[in-house]
Structure formats: C-alpha cells, structure tokens
Amino acid sequence: MADEDDKFWYNLRTGQVERGMQTPAPDRAGPFDTAEEAARAPEIIRERSRQWEEDERREDAWGEHSGEDGTDR
C-alpha cells in the first residue's frame, strides 16, 4: 500500500491532482506515475474510451466480411 502513496491521482470532482489516495475511489482516476500525467487524466480517459470503442466495433464486425468458405467477399 505504501507504493500507492507515491502515486498521483486525478480528483474527478475537483479536477485537482492529489498525491496518494486522499479521495474516495469513486471520485478519483489513477494511479499515475507523475503529477503531469495525472493532470492529463481527462484526455487519457477520453483516448482510452475511444480506443475501447474501436476495439469493440472491430470485434463485433469480426467475420462479417467472410464468405462461407472463409475467404473475403
């Protein structure tokens, strides 16, 4: 747990960067290795969400373009 105290967290309510777990879990994002990275949390979260959506779309579309013999149409 001491390792977590050396990490940085982004407070989702206040928009402030905090060192260690000062805020209840539902109100924080992290951990991050640096304060600068934690300050970019909203941007990082948006980018990861966009990537997850793309991955899900790709997985949902898997096999849609294949013929019955397994070749692409």
N, C-alpha and C positions, 0 to 999 in steps of 0.2 A: 504494500500500500504506500510505502514511502516514495516509491518510484512515481506514483500518480501525483504526489505533492510537488514534484519537479516539472510537471507538465502544465500546459496552458489550456484554458477552456474559454469558449465564447459564450457569454450570457445572452440567451435568446430574448430575454425580457428587456434588458437594459442596453444591449449592444456593446457592452464592455468586455474587455479581455481580463480574465482572472487567472492567477497562479494557484494551482491546487484546486481541490473540489470544494469551493465555497458555497456554491448554489446547488439546490436540489437537482437531481438528474433530469427531470422533465424540462428544466429551464436552461440546460447547457448543452453545447456541442463540443465534441473533442474526444480524446485529448489531442493536442497539437504539441510539437516539439519546441516551437518558438512562439513568442508573442505576435510576431508579424504574421505567421501562418494562421494563428487563431483569429487575428483581426480580419483575415480574408475568408473566414468561415462561411458567410452567406454566399460568396462567389463559389467556393469549393463545393458547398452543398448543392447549389444550382447545377454546376457542371456534373457532379456525380449523378444527380437525378436525371439529367438529360441523357447521360451515358446508359443508365439503367433502363430508361425508356427505349432507347435504340436497341439495346441488347434484347429486351423483351419482344420488341417488334420483329427482330430478326429471328428469334426463337419461335415466335408464333407463325412466322411465314415459312419456316423450315419445311421443305418438301413440297411446297405448293407449286413449284415450277418444274417438278419432275414428272416424267411420263410413267406409265405403269412398269416399263422395263428399267426404270431408274435413270434414264437419260434425260437431259434437259429438253424441254419443248422449244 
